[in-house]
Amino acid sequence: DGALRGVDRVTTGVTDTISETFFEPTLRLGVTGLSQAGKTVFITSLVANLLDRGRMGRMGAVAGGHIEAAFLQPQPDDTLPRFEYERHLAALTGPDPHWPDSTRHISQLRLSFRIRPGGMLAGMRSARVRHIDIIDYPGEWLLDLVLLDKSYAQWSAEVLARMEKRDFAADVLAQLRATDATAPHDEATAQRLTEAFTRYLQQARALGLPDITPGRFLLPGELAGSPVLTFVPLAGAGGRGALVREMARRFDAYKAQVIRPFFRDHFARIDRQVVLADVLGAIHAGPEAVDRLGQTLTELLSAFRPGRNAWLARLLGGRRVERILFAATKADHLHHSQHARLTAIMAALLRQSRDRADFAGARTQALALAALRATIEETHDRDGQSLDCVRGRLLDTGRQAAFYAGELPDDPMQLVGPARAGAAHWLDVDYQIMRFAPAPLTRAPGDGLPHIRLDAAAEFLLGDVLR
Ligand code: GDP
């Protein structure tokens, strides 16, 4: 039986490989990061800039003239929502430019290229087609991997213990503690408690805390309101029909019917991955927020560590993500003289995560980028000192304003890791007031959208397959 299944798998593998290698190979690029990290803007600008390659000079395939054409195609997965590229692009480039709606669930877009190979055989070889399937999914869903190893009782004990230590959790914790777990299950109670618990998770995420599972409570997609998303941690045990029994059953259903299918159907098929993080937002919020972002990234990245979870390892069967890019987004909030330091901080966060999670051969790179540049740079004179500023249109008032954001440390370890400089705050300006709207664009055909190092990101992620 085992041997037969083995043969079956090999045969399927061969068919796949033949059709993909000889005809039109496909690469699946995953794009993730927590809510507000910049996924939607990143994908929209990446696609626009790969379709119009006027600003993608750092890509070898562009500089070398290998890309004959790029075009959008119907995606292969009929049941997955399509990434709403046209709508998001219209938001960014219309007469009243605004930021698009953020990622709420998984979606996909297929971008295809006609490529003229370079080198000695260039004249003899005909152009070939390559597909890039971009898969956008919430980082919150990735964090759920840790739940697969836990029983309901374990998970409940851990969550309740963490809530004990958090002042902002007091109300919700009191509600959970006051609930008689052995009482008969009652849907109204389950819903009321779930609402309270979801509020707690939202607050935890707003504070940048890394433990915000179950991830679908924050981004439920089409499952909003379903029983599989209506459970809370409760202490104690109960007999048949008890509330706690039903909560435990739903927790198990969440693992089997929500977490596993996501990892099996989507995550396991990803070839290359970009993980986006609002590092600047964390730096502005203070040193604790940077620590928490580091922990969250480590959690996210543990999904890419082979052997992190036995079930996932079996599922992947040795297959792994080939490249992972870690990108600090929204770098247009800083003058370019600070970008190298921002990259160094992202690299330090990555190193910290890598020390704890070995990616087993995946190539990794850290980068600071702006998918859509909303500012211009200006140097101002203040008290005889010249200050490197960025200027843009403020989201709230629509007025133009220039900011000097301050300086990042030249040694990232002053901000990241055990030796970081106590409670020191870096960057002066309040990030909340420095929220820029996308700038109105006048675009010539083939121009693409203004960005910072999006082409370097694309070169690392896709450069080799487009040549
Ligand atoms: P998602 O939740 O990961 O999909 O995040 P979005 O792509 O929707 O981005 C969240 C917000 O971050 C946007 O609404 C913008 O305010 C901001 N943002 C994202 N990318 C950029 C960028 O390149 N430059 C600037 N200035 N802001 C950005």
Residues whose N, C-alpha, C, O or C-beta is under 5 A from the ligand:
A	BS01	GDP	L34 S35 Q36 A37 G38 K39 T40 V41 F42 W99 P100 D101 S102 T103 K330 D332 A370 A371 L372 R373 A374 F436
